[in-house]
Amino acid sequence: MKAQKSKPKTEKEGGAAEQSRAGKVTDEKGKMAAAIQTQKRPFPPRNNQPLPPPPPPPPLLGSRPRLEPIDREKTCPLLLRVFTKIGSHHSEEDFAVRGKEPKDEVQIYTWKDANLRELTDLVKEVAPEARRRNAKLSFAFVYPDKRGRFGLRQVGMTNSYGNGRLDGNKALADLSFQIGDYLDVAIL
């Protein structure tokens, strides 16, 4: 007698089971076959279509989106209180008592997109020491901290006449300036 291989009958032939591509037998409802079809393939099928472009990279930590330019004709300027000192910055204690700030104050009306080069030119108009050829201007924000005391944070430096590459192109908004902060300028 010759042994014949028996092949499972399909549902059309009246069988109760069907063998799938993976070699597993499914019941007549095809649950296993549906599960196999929903599994992800390791590679996309080749259909000669280009792949979609990769997603954009995530933003860098600490980076801020570039601010749109301000329309200076339509936007009201802010009052920036600027304190100048020759040789070094003022100390935090100089700003401790409201109303008793240092006397060498200049009030400038400007916008948050003003850069340090523009502010350098404005300071040179009122402070003769800043007009020296070799003068450097160091900028620092004076701001209230969480405890209500004033803190001082250096944010950039420029040359009086623009020679050399320093921080002249940095805008106030890019340096995290908040309306109400003071600007302390050391003329070095």
Accessible surface in RSA format (square Angstrom, percent):
REM  Atomic radii and reference values for relative SASA: ProtOr
REM  Chains: A
REM  Algorithm: Lee & Richards
REM  Probe-radius: 1.40
REM  Slices: 20
REM RES _ NUM      All-atoms   Total-Side   Main-Chain    Non-polar    All polar
REM                ABS   REL    ABS   REL    ABS   REL    ABS   REL    ABS   REL
RES MET A   1   243.75 126.2 156.82 103.8  86.93 207.0 132.97 113.1 110.77 146.8
RES LYS A   2   189.13  92.3 162.79  99.9  26.34  62.7 111.11 100.0  78.02  83.1
RES ALA A   3   103.71  95.4  67.29 103.8  36.42  82.8  76.35 107.5  27.35  72.5
RES GLN A   4   164.70  92.1 133.86  97.8  30.83  73.4  41.73  88.8 122.96  93.3
RES LYS A   5   204.10  99.6 173.29 106.3  30.81  73.4 121.93 109.8  82.17  87.5
RES SER A   6   110.32  93.2  79.11 105.6  31.21  71.9  51.23 109.1  59.09  82.8
RES LYS A   7   162.46  79.3 142.43  87.4  20.03  47.7  89.63  80.7  72.83  77.6
RES PRO A   8    59.58  43.4  41.36  37.7  18.22  66.2  53.48  44.2   6.11  37.9
RES LYS A   9   122.41  59.7 116.74  71.6   5.66  13.5  62.09  55.9  60.32  64.3
RES THR A  10    52.35  37.2  52.35  53.1   0.00   0.0  48.20  64.7   4.15   6.3
RES GLU A  11    90.85  52.2  72.74  55.0  18.11  43.1  26.81  51.9  64.04  52.3
RES LYS A  12   204.33  99.7 164.90 101.2  39.42  93.9 117.11 105.4  87.22  92.9
RES GLU A  13   107.74  61.9  76.87  58.2  30.87  73.5  41.86  81.0  65.88  53.8
RES GLY A  14    66.59  82.1   0.00   N/A  66.59  82.1  34.04  93.4  32.55  72.9
RES GLY A  15    16.69  20.6   0.00   N/A  16.69  20.6   9.90  27.2   6.79  15.2
RES ALA A  16    69.32  63.7  56.64  87.4  12.67  28.8  59.60  83.9   9.71  25.7
RES ALA A  17    31.37  28.8  28.39  43.8   2.99   6.8  28.91  40.7   2.46   6.5
RES GLU A  18    72.65  41.7  70.96  53.7   1.69   4.0  16.64  32.2  56.01  45.7
RES GLN A  19    99.49  55.6  76.89  56.2  22.60  53.8  16.12  34.3  83.37  63.2
RES SER A  20    24.13  20.4   8.28  11.0  15.85  36.5  16.80  35.8   7.33  10.3
RES ARG A  21   215.40  90.4 172.69  88.0  42.71 101.7  85.46 116.8 129.95  78.8
RES ALA A  22    64.20  59.0  25.77  39.8  38.44  87.4  38.92  54.8  25.28  67.0
RES GLY A  23    42.58  52.5   0.00   N/A  42.58  52.5  20.69  56.8  21.89  49.0
RES LYS A  24   111.15  54.2 106.74  65.5   4.41  10.5  61.48  55.3  49.67  52.9
RES VAL A  25    89.07  58.6  64.64  58.5  24.43  58.9  64.64  56.2  24.43  66.2
RES THR A  26     6.29   4.5   2.25   2.3   4.04   9.6   3.73   5.0   2.55   3.9
RES ASP A  27    67.31  47.2  54.94  54.7  12.37  29.2  38.84  91.4  28.47  28.4
RES GLU A  28    96.97  55.7  86.02  65.1  10.95  26.1  31.64  61.2  65.33  53.3
RES LYS A  29   159.58  77.9 125.36  76.9  34.22  81.5  76.83  69.2  82.75  88.1
RES GLY A  30    22.58  27.8   0.00   N/A  22.58  27.8  17.88  49.1   4.69  10.5
RES LYS A  31   140.04  68.3 129.96  79.7  10.08  24.0  82.81  74.5  57.23  61.0
RES MET A  32    74.40  38.5  69.99  46.3   4.40  10.5  62.23  52.9  12.16  16.1
RES ALA A  33    26.90  24.7  25.25  39.0   1.65   3.8  26.52  37.3   0.38   1.0
RES ALA A  34    54.01  49.7  50.56  78.0   3.44   7.8  53.26  75.0   0.75   2.0
RES ALA A  35    50.24  46.2  40.94  63.2   9.30  21.1  47.40  66.8   2.84   7.5
RES ILE A  36    44.24  25.2  36.95  27.5   7.28  17.6  36.95  26.6   7.28  19.8
RES GLN A  37   136.69  76.4 104.94  76.7  31.75  75.6  33.49  71.3 103.20  78.3
RES THR A  38   111.86  79.6  82.32  83.5  29.54  70.4  74.53 100.1  37.33  56.4
RES GLN A  39   124.04  69.4 105.76  77.3  18.29  43.5  37.72  80.3  86.32  65.5
RES LYS A  40   200.68  97.9 169.38 103.9  31.30  74.5 118.54 106.7  82.14  87.5
RES ARG A  41   159.66  67.0 136.82  69.7  22.84  54.4  49.08  67.1 110.58  67.0
RES PRO A  42   120.54  87.9  83.93  76.5  36.61 133.1  96.64  79.8  23.91 148.6
RES PHE A  43   160.24  80.2 153.65  95.2   6.59  17.1 154.43  93.6   5.81  16.6
RES PRO A  44    90.17  65.7  73.83  67.3  16.33  59.4  80.93  66.8   9.23  57.4
RES PRO A  45    87.47  63.8  70.38  64.2  17.10  62.1  80.79  66.7   6.68  41.5
RES ARG A  46   235.39  98.8 197.31 100.6  38.07  90.6  74.64 102.0 160.75  97.4
RES ASN A  47    89.28  61.6  66.72  64.5  22.56  54.3  34.73  83.6  54.55  52.7
RES ASN A  48   156.39 107.8 115.28 111.4  41.11  99.0  40.51  97.5 115.88 112.0
RES GLN A  49   126.96  71.0 108.20  79.1  18.76  44.7  26.32  56.0 100.64  76.3
RES PRO A  50   127.89  93.2 100.34  91.5  27.55 100.2 111.75  92.3  16.14 100.3
RES LEU A  51   137.10  76.4 115.00  82.3  22.11  55.6 115.35  81.0  21.75  58.5
RES PRO A  52   109.60  79.9  90.69  82.7  18.91  68.7  97.71  80.7  11.89  73.9
RES PRO A  53   117.85  85.9  98.17  89.5  19.67  71.5 104.57  86.3  13.27  82.5
RES PRO A  54   115.85  84.4  96.90  88.3  18.95  68.9 103.00  85.0  12.85  79.9
RES PRO A  55   115.70  84.3  97.52  88.9  18.18  66.1 104.04  85.9  11.66  72.5
RES PRO A  56   114.78  83.7  96.78  88.2  18.00  65.4 102.33  84.5  12.45  77.4
RES PRO A  57   115.54  84.2  96.76  88.2  18.77  68.2 102.56  84.7  12.98  80.7
RES PRO A  58   112.26  81.8  98.00  89.3  14.25  51.8 104.37  86.2   7.88  49.0
RES PRO A  59   120.04  87.5  96.62  88.1  23.41  85.1 108.33  89.4  11.71  72.8
RES LEU A  60   141.78  79.0 133.10  95.2   8.67  21.8 135.20  94.9   6.58  17.7
RES LEU A  61   182.42 101.6 153.81 110.0  28.61  71.9 155.94 109.5  26.48  71.3
RES GLY A  62    82.55 101.8   0.00   N/A  82.55 101.8  44.39 121.8  38.16  85.5
RES SER A  63    63.35  53.5  36.80  49.1  26.54  61.1  35.94  76.5  27.41  38.4
RES ARG A  64   155.87  65.4 128.84  65.7  27.03  64.3  39.94  54.6 115.92  70.3
RES PRO A  65   114.80  83.7 100.02  91.2  14.77  53.7 111.89  92.4   2.91  18.1
RES ARG A  66   185.40  77.8 157.49  80.3  27.91  66.5  76.63 104.7 108.78  65.9
RES LEU A  67   104.75  58.3  89.73  64.2  15.02  37.7  91.89  64.5  12.86  34.6
RES GLU A  68   150.24  86.3 136.13 103.0  14.11  33.6  51.97 100.5  98.27  80.2
RES PRO A  69   123.63  90.1  99.34  90.6  24.28  88.3 104.34  86.1  19.28 119.8
RES ILE A  70    53.56  30.5  38.10  28.4  15.46  37.3  42.85  30.9  10.71  29.1
RES ASP A  71    69.89  49.0  57.33  57.1  12.55  29.7  37.84  89.1  32.04  32.0
RES ARG A  72    85.36  35.8  69.98  35.7  15.38  36.6  36.80  50.3  48.56  29.4
RES GLU A  73   165.81  95.2 131.93  99.8  33.88  80.7  51.71 100.0 114.11  93.2
RES LYS A  74   180.72  88.2 142.08  87.2  38.64  92.0  93.73  84.4  86.99  92.7
RES THR A  75    59.69  42.5  50.91  51.6   8.78  20.9  39.69  53.3  20.00  30.2
RES CYS A  76   110.62  83.7  86.61  96.6  24.00  56.4  42.75 108.3  67.86  73.2
RES PRO A  77    49.69  36.2  37.15  33.9  12.54  45.6  37.30  30.8  12.39  77.0
RES LEU A  78    19.91  11.1  12.96   9.3   6.95  17.5  19.58  13.8   0.33   0.9
RES LEU A  79    71.98  40.1  52.94  37.9  19.04  47.9  52.94  37.2  19.04  51.2
RES LEU A  80     0.00   0.0   0.00   0.0   0.00   0.0   0.00   0.0   0.00   0.0
RES ARG A  81    54.56  22.9  53.87  27.5   0.69   1.6  19.19  26.2  35.37  21.4
RES VAL A  82     0.23   0.1   0.23   0.2   0.00   0.0   0.23   0.2   0.00   0.0
RES PHE A  83     0.00   0.0   0.00   0.0   0.00   0.0   0.00   0.0   0.00   0.0
RES THR A  84    15.57  11.1  14.94  15.1   0.63   1.5   0.96   1.3  14.62  22.1
RES LYS A  85    76.54  37.3  71.78  44.0   4.76  11.3  44.36  39.9  32.18  34.3
RES ILE A  86   101.73  57.9  82.55  61.5  19.19  46.2  82.55  59.4  19.19  52.1
RES GLY A  87    46.94  57.9   0.00   N/A  46.94  57.9  29.42  80.7  17.52  39.2
RES SER A  88    54.82  46.3  51.36  68.5   3.46   8.0  40.35  85.9  14.48  20.3
RES HIS A  89    27.54  15.1  15.35  10.7  12.19  31.2  15.35  15.8  12.19  14.2
RES HIS A  90    13.87   7.6  10.19   7.1   3.68   9.4   6.22   6.4   7.66   8.9
RES SER A  91    51.16  43.2  41.15  54.9  10.00  23.0  42.33  90.1   8.83  12.4
RES GLU A  92    80.95  46.5  75.77  57.3   5.18  12.3  18.00  34.8  62.95  51.4
RES GLU A  93   132.08  75.8 116.91  88.4  15.18  36.1  64.46 124.7  67.63  55.2
RES ASP A  94    54.56  38.2  43.89  43.7  10.67  25.2  11.62  27.4  42.93  42.8
RES PHE A  95     0.36   0.2   0.00   0.0   0.36   0.9   0.00   0.0   0.36   1.0
RES ALA A  96    68.68  63.1  38.55  59.5  30.13  68.5  42.86  60.4  25.83  68.4
RES VAL A  97    84.38  55.5  80.03  72.5   4.35  10.5  82.93  72.1   1.45   3.9
RES ARG A  98   173.48  72.8 150.49  76.7  22.99  54.7  63.99  87.5 109.49  66.4
RES GLY A  99    62.43  77.0   0.00   N/A  62.43  77.0  34.33  94.2  28.10  62.9
RES LYS A 100   151.50  73.9 135.70  83.3  15.80  37.6  81.02  72.9  70.49  75.1
RES GLU A 101    16.43   9.4   9.16   6.9   7.28  17.3   2.08   4.0  14.35  11.7
RES PRO A 102    23.03  16.8   8.09   7.4  14.94  54.3  19.68  16.2   3.35  20.8
RES LYS A 103   188.17  91.8 158.73  97.4  29.44  70.1 119.94 108.0  68.23  72.7
RES ASP A 104    60.45  42.3  46.41  46.2  14.04  33.2  44.57 104.9  15.88  15.8
RES GLU A 105    54.41  31.2  27.06  20.5  27.35  65.1   9.07  17.5  45.35  37.0
RES VAL A 106    30.76  20.2  26.83  24.3   3.93   9.5  30.76  26.7   0.00   0.0
RES GLN A 107   105.12  58.8  78.16  57.1  26.95  64.2  17.64  37.6  87.47  66.3
RES ILE A 108    14.55   8.3  11.22   8.4   3.33   8.0  14.55  10.5   0.00   0.0
RES TYR A 109   144.65  67.5 123.15  70.1  21.50  56.0  87.07  65.4  57.58  71.0
RES THR A 110     5.91   4.2   5.65   5.7   0.26   0.6   1.49   2.0   4.42   6.7
RES TRP A 111    49.37  19.8  48.09  23.3   1.28   3.0  49.37  26.3   0.00   0.0
RES LYS A 112    61.06  29.8  59.96  36.8   1.10   2.6  25.39  22.9  35.67  38.0
RES ASP A 113    42.82  30.0  31.57  31.4  11.25  26.6  19.93  46.9  22.89  22.8
RES ALA A 114     0.44   0.4   0.44   0.7   0.00   0.0   0.44   0.6   0.00   0.0
RES ASN A 115    35.28  24.3  35.28  34.1   0.00   0.0   1.85   4.4  33.44  32.3
RES LEU A 116     0.00   0.0   0.00   0.0   0.00   0.0   0.00   0.0   0.00   0.0
RES ARG A 117    60.66  25.5  60.66  30.9   0.00   0.0  48.55  66.4  12.11   7.3
RES GLU A 118    63.71  36.6  59.46  45.0   4.25  10.1  37.04  71.6  26.67  21.8
RES LEU A 119     0.51   0.3   0.51   0.4   0.00   0.0   0.51   0.4   0.00   0.0
RES THR A 120     0.00   0.0   0.00   0.0   0.00   0.0   0.00   0.0   0.00   0.0
RES ASP A 121    62.29  43.6  60.17  59.9   2.13   5.0  24.74  58.2  37.55  37.5
RES LEU A 122    65.04  36.2  61.93  44.3   3.11   7.8  61.93  43.5   3.11   8.4
RES VAL A 123     0.24   0.2   0.24   0.2   0.00   0.0   0.24   0.2   0.00   0.0
RES LYS A 124    29.97  14.6  29.73  18.2   0.24   0.6  18.32  16.5  11.65  12.4
RES GLU A 125   124.47  71.5 100.36  75.9  24.11  57.4  41.50  80.3  82.97  67.7
RES VAL A 126    79.48  52.3  50.42  45.6  29.06  70.0  55.71  48.4  23.77  64.5
RES ALA A 127     8.36   7.7   6.38   9.9   1.98   4.5   8.36  11.8   0.00   0.0
RES PRO A 128    81.54  59.4  73.50  67.0   8.04  29.2  73.79  60.9   7.75  48.2
RES GLU A 129    63.33  36.4  58.72  44.4   4.61  11.0  23.82  46.1  39.51  32.3
RES ALA A 130     0.00   0.0   0.00   0.0   0.00   0.0   0.00   0.0   0.00   0.0
RES ARG A 131   108.06  45.4  99.89  50.9   8.17  19.4  42.35  57.9  65.71  39.8
RES ARG A 132   104.40  43.8  95.43  48.6   8.97  21.4  66.03  90.2  38.37  23.3
RES ARG A 133   174.15  73.1 163.04  83.1  11.10  26.4  70.81  96.8 103.34  62.6
RES ASN A 134   122.23  84.3  97.85  94.6  24.38  58.7  44.42 106.9  77.81  75.2
RES ALA A 135     0.95   0.9   0.00   0.0   0.95   2.2   0.00   0.0   0.95   2.5
RES LYS A 136    89.50  43.7  89.50  54.9   0.00   0.0  40.96  36.9  48.53  51.7
RES LEU A 137     0.00   0.0   0.00   0.0   0.00   0.0   0.00   0.0   0.00   0.0
RES SER A 138     5.08   4.3   5.08   6.8   0.00   0.0   1.83   3.9   3.25   4.6
RES PHE A 139     0.00   0.0   0.00   0.0   0.00   0.0   0.00   0.0   0.00   0.0
RES ALA A 140     0.00   0.0   0.00   0.0   0.00   0.0   0.00   0.0   0.00   0.0
RES PHE A 141     0.79   0.4   0.79   0.5   0.00   0.0   0.79   0.5   0.00   0.0
RES VAL A 142     0.73   0.5   0.50   0.5   0.23   0.6   0.50   0.4   0.23   0.6
RES TYR A 143    72.02  33.6  72.02  41.0   0.00   0.0  39.72  29.9  32.30  39.8
RES PRO A 144    76.68  55.9  61.13  55.7  15.55  56.5  61.13  50.5  15.55  96.7
RES ASP A 145    42.24  29.6  27.09  27.0  15.15  35.8  25.61  60.3  16.63  16.6
RES LYS A 146   215.73 105.2 173.62 106.5  42.11 100.3 126.43 113.8  89.31  95.1
RES ARG A 147   172.26  72.3 137.02  69.8  35.24  83.9  67.01  91.6 105.25  63.8
RES GLY A 148    55.06  67.9   0.00   N/A  55.06  67.9  30.67  84.2  24.39  54.6
RES ARG A 149   149.37  62.7 143.97  73.4   5.40  12.9  58.82  80.4  90.55  54.9
RES PHE A 150    32.04  16.0  23.60  14.6   8.44  22.0  23.60  14.3   8.44  24.1
RES GLY A 151     9.60  11.8   0.00   N/A   9.60  11.8   9.60  26.3   0.00   0.0
RES LEU A 152    44.07  24.5  21.50  15.4  22.57  56.7  21.50  15.1  22.57  60.7
RES ARG A 153    99.15  41.6  95.29  48.6   3.86   9.2  53.46  73.1  45.70  27.7
RES GLN A 154   118.86  66.5  94.71  69.2  24.15  57.5  25.81  54.9  93.05  70.6
RES VAL A 155    13.76   9.1   0.43   0.4  13.33  32.1   8.53   7.4   5.23  14.2
RES GLY A 156    12.38  15.3   0.00   N/A  12.38  15.3   7.99  21.9   4.39   9.8
RES MET A 157    55.86  28.9  55.86  37.0   0.00   0.0  41.74  35.5  14.13  18.7
RES THR A 158     2.00   1.4   0.89   0.9   1.11   2.7   2.00   2.7   0.00   0.0
RES ASN A 159    20.67  14.3  18.50  17.9   2.16   5.2   4.92  11.9  15.74  15.2
RES SER A 160     0.01   0.0   0.00   0.0   0.01   0.0   0.00   0.0   0.01   0.0
RES TYR A 161    96.85  45.2  70.21  39.9  26.63  69.3  48.76  36.6  48.09  59.3
RES GLY A 162    40.17  49.5   0.00   N/A  40.17  49.5  15.84  43.5  24.33  54.5
RES ASN A 163    94.33  65.1  83.57  80.8  10.77  25.9  44.24 106.5  50.09  48.4
RES GLY A 164    57.40  70.8   0.00   N/A  57.40  70.8  32.84  90.1  24.56  55.0
RES ARG A 165   235.20  98.8 203.12 103.5  32.07  76.4  84.91 116.0 150.28  91.1
RES LEU A 166    80.90  45.1  46.67  33.4  34.23  86.0  50.70  35.6  30.20  81.3
RES ASP A 167    36.22  25.4  33.94  33.8   2.28   5.4   2.40   5.6  33.82  33.7
RES GLY A 168    14.63  18.0   0.00   N/A  14.63  18.0  10.56  29.0   4.06   9.1
RES ASN A 169   133.29  91.9 117.86 113.9  15.43  37.2  32.57  78.4 100.72  97.4
RES LYS A 170    86.27  42.1  83.25  51.1   3.02   7.2  51.87  46.7  34.40  36.6
RES ALA A 171    10.81   9.9  10.81  16.7   0.00   0.0  10.81  15.2   0.00   0.0
RES LEU A 172     0.00   0.0   0.00   0.0   0.00   0.0   0.00   0.0   0.00   0.0
RES ALA A 173    11.48  10.6   4.32   6.7   7.16  16.3   5.36   7.6   6.12  16.2
RES ASP A 174    55.49  38.9  32.56  32.4  22.92  54.2  20.58  48.4  34.91  34.8
RES LEU A 175    21.54  12.0  16.78  12.0   4.76  12.0  21.32  15.0   0.22   0.6
RES SER A 176    37.47  31.7  30.25  40.4   7.22  16.6  17.55  37.4  19.92  27.9
RES PHE A 177     2.15   1.1   0.41   0.3   1.74   4.5   0.41   0.3   1.74   5.0
RES GLN A 178   106.74  59.7 106.67  78.0   0.08   0.2  37.52  79.9  69.22  52.5
RES ILE A 179   121.18  69.0  94.79  70.6  26.39  63.6  94.79  68.3  26.39  71.6
RES GLY A 180    53.49  66.0   0.00   N/A  53.49  66.0  39.52 108.5  13.97  31.3
RES ASP A 181    14.33  10.0  11.36  11.3   2.97   7.0   0.08   0.2  14.25  14.2
RES TYR A 182     7.04   3.3   7.04   4.0   0.00   0.0   7.04   5.3   0.00   0.0
RES LEU A 183     0.13   0.1   0.13   0.1   0.00   0.0   0.13   0.1   0.00   0.0
RES ASP A 184     0.00   0.0   0.00   0.0   0.00   0.0   0.00   0.0   0.00   0.0
RES VAL A 185     0.00   0.0   0.00   0.0   0.00   0.0   0.00   0.0   0.00   0.0
RES ALA A 186     0.63   0.6   0.63   1.0   0.00   0.0   0.63   0.9   0.00   0.0
RES ILE A 187     2.65   1.5   1.53   1.1   1.12   2.7   1.53   1.1   1.12   3.0
RES LEU A 188    76.34  42.5  53.06  38.0  23.27  58.5  74.87  52.6   1.47   3.9
END  Absolute sums over single chains surface
CHAIN  1 A    14536.4      11545.7       2990.6       8267.0       6269.4
END  Absolute sums over all chains
TOTAL         14536.4      11545.7       2990.6       8267.0       6269.4
